[in-house]
Amino acid sequence: MDVASAPAEGPDDPEVTALYALVAERLKQAHDRVHALNVSADAKTALTRQLLIVTETAKRDLPEAARRLSRFVHDLDAGHPPRD
C-alpha cells in the first residue's frame, strides 16, 4: 500500500486498519533501533521525542505519520541524524 495515497476513510476501513498496523510495527522497530544506538542519552531522548511526535501525528493524520516515519527510518539507515 502506498502510504502517500492512503485512504481517508474511517478506522473501520480495512486499508486504514492495515496502515495503522504497519505504522505501529514500524514505530516499534524504530524505537528498538533508537534504544540500541551507541549515542548519548540526550541524543536518544531527542530521537525518542521525534518518534513520539510521529505517534501523536498518527492519531490525526495517518498518512503524514507514515511519511514522517519513513523519513526518520531513511535517515537512520543513511547514518544521518533524523530531522523533524
C-alpha positions as CSV (number, residue, x, y, z in Angstrom):
1,M,0.0,0.0,0.0
2,D,1.3,3.4,-0.9
3,V,1.3,5.5,2.3
4,A,1.2,8.7,0.3
5,S,-2.2,7.8,-1.2
6,A,-3.7,6.0,1.8
7,P,-7.5,6.4,2.0
8,A,-9.0,9.0,4.3
9,E,-11.9,6.7,5.3
10,G,-12.6,5.9,9.0
11,P,-10.8,3.3,11.1
12,D,-13.2,0.6,10.1
13,D,-11.8,0.6,6.6
14,P,-9.5,-2.5,6.1
15,E,-6.9,-0.4,4.3
16,V,-6.7,2.1,7.1
17,T,-6.6,-0.7,9.7
18,A,-3.7,-2.2,7.8
19,L,-1.9,1.1,7.6
20,Y,-2.3,1.6,11.3
21,A,-0.8,-1.9,11.9
22,L,2.1,-1.1,9.6
23,V,2.9,2.2,11.2
24,A,2.6,0.7,14.7
25,E,5.0,-2.1,13.8
26,R,7.5,0.3,12.1
27,L,7.3,2.6,15.2
28,K,8.1,-0.3,17.4
29,Q,11.1,-1.2,15.2
30,A,12.3,2.4,15.1
31,H,12.1,2.6,18.9
32,D,14.1,-0.6,19.2
33,R,16.7,0.8,16.8
34,V,17.0,4.1,18.7
35,H,17.3,2.1,22.0
36,A,20.2,0.1,20.5
37,L,22.1,3.1,19.2
38,N,25.5,3.9,20.7
39,V,24.8,7.6,21.2
40,S,24.4,9.8,24.3
41,A,21.3,9.7,26.4
42,D,20.5,13.2,25.2
43,A,20.6,12.0,21.6
44,K,18.4,9.0,22.4
45,T,15.9,11.3,24.2
46,A,15.8,13.7,21.2
47,L,15.2,10.8,18.8
48,T,12.6,9.2,21.0
49,R,10.8,12.6,21.1
50,Q,10.7,12.6,17.3
51,L,9.1,9.2,17.4
52,L,6.6,10.3,19.9
53,I,5.7,13.2,17.6
54,V,5.1,10.6,14.8
55,T,2.9,8.6,17.2
56,E,0.8,11.7,18.0
57,T,0.6,12.6,14.3
58,A,-0.8,9.2,13.6
59,K,-3.8,10.0,15.7
60,R,-4.7,12.9,13.5
61,D,-3.1,12.3,10.1
62,L,-2.0,8.7,9.5
63,P,-0.5,9.2,6.0
64,E,1.6,12.1,7.3
65,A,2.8,10.0,10.2
66,A,3.8,7.2,7.8
67,R,5.7,9.7,5.7
68,R,7.5,11.2,8.8
69,L,8.3,7.7,10.0
70,S,9.7,6.8,6.6
71,R,12.0,9.9,6.6
72,F,13.1,9.1,10.1
73,V,14.0,5.5,9.2
74,H,15.7,6.5,6.0
75,D,17.9,9.0,7.9
76,L,18.7,6.3,10.4
77,D,19.6,3.9,7.6
78,A,21.8,6.6,6.0
79,G,23.6,7.3,9.2
80,H,22.3,10.8,9.4
81,P,20.6,12.2,12.5
82,P,16.9,12.1,11.7
83,R,15.3,15.5,11.3
84,D,11.9,16.6,12.4
